[in-house]
């Protein structure tokens, strides 16, 4: 036979488990966000290096992309 104390204890235990899991998920999410931010900074640095190495080619590519986007925006 279960008592009210048994139910209260299991509810508290479940709440602690949920709290622990939520905190662990939050820590994992923060770690993944930090890693994604680091990777984005690395890619931006690589892009900046490529633009510095070939500025004319980079300008041409950017102009071409702008032209295509302008054509698509008209539709």
Buried (B, 14 or more C-beta within 10 A) or exposed (E): EEEEEEEEEEEEEEEEEEEEEEEEEEEEEEEEEEEEEEEEEEEEEEEEEEBEEEEEEBEEEEEEEEEEEEEEEEE
